[in-house]
Amino acid sequence: MTLRERVEQVFPGWRRWYPSLFDAANDLGLIRAEVCSPDSLLLSKRHAKVQRAAEDAHRERWGGGPPEDPPDRERWNAPGSDESA
């Protein structure tokens, strides 16, 4: 059952009293706001969780360990070489 159907079932004339479906549903107690931490609203955190879940699922299916850190530049350049100049 959709939210509109639920509101119309409880209060058929809601359009005359409320400017939006959500206002009516809120007043009728059919929906409720939830408090969450501001930290959970950051898109970067949500994307990181999705990326981590995808990587875990890939490792579970195909095997392998966690991703390795990229090598440092200093390890690739031999000491005393002129590449760093």
C-alpha positions in Angstrom: 0.0 0.0 0.0 1.4 3.4 -0.9 1.7 6.3 1.4 -1.1 8.2 -0.5 -3.4 5.2 -0.2 -2.7 5.0 3.6 -3.4 8.7 4.1 -6.6 8.5 2.0 -7.7 5.5 4.0 -7.3 7.3 7.3 -8.4 10.8 6.1 -10.1 10.9 2.7 -10.4 14.7 2.6 -6.7 15.4 3.4 -6.2 17.6 0.3 -8.5 20.3 1.7 -6.5 20.6 4.9 -2.9 19.9 4.0 -0.6 21.5 1.4 1.2 18.2 0.8 0.9 14.4 1.2 3.9 14.4 3.6 2.4 17.0 5.9 -0.8 15.0 6.1 1.1 11.7 6.7 3.2 13.4 9.4 0.2 14.8 11.3 -1.6 11.5 11.0 1.4 9.6 12.5 2.0 7.5 9.3 5.6 8.7 8.9 8.0 9.9 11.5 11.3 11.8 11.3 14.3 10.0 12.7 17.3 11.7 14.3 20.6 10.7 13.0 24.2 11.9 13.5 25.4 14.6 11.2 28.4 12.3 10.5 26.1 9.8 8.8 24.9 12.4 6.3 28.3 12.9 4.7 28.3 11.5 1.2 31.9 10.6 1.3 31.3 8.3 4.3 28.3 6.7 2.6 30.3 6.2 -0.6 33.2 4.7 1.4 30.8 2.2 3.0 29.4 1.2 -0.4 32.9 0.9 -1.9 34.1 -1.2 1.1 31.0 -3.5 0.8 31.7 -4.0 -2.9 35.3 -4.8 -2.3 34.4 -7.3 0.5 31.9 -9.0 -1.8 34.4 -9.2 -4.6 37.0 -10.8 -2.2 34.4 -13.2 -0.9 33.5 -14.3 -4.4 36.8 -14.3 -6.1 39.3 -14.5 -3.2 42.3 -12.4 -2.5 43.4 -10.2 0.3 42.8 -6.6 1.2 44.1 -4.0 -1.3 47.8 -3.2 -0.9 49.1 0.3 -0.3 50.7 1.8 -3.3 54.5 1.7 -3.2 56.3 4.8 -2.1 58.2 6.8 -4.8 61.4 6.6 -2.8 61.5 2.8 -3.0 61.4 3.0 -6.8 64.2 5.5 -7.1 67.6 4.0 -6.2 69.6 6.0 -3.7 72.0 8.3 -5.5 70.2 8.2 -8.8 69.5 11.5 -10.6 65.8 10.7 -11.1 64.8 12.7 -8.1 66.3 15.9 -9.5 
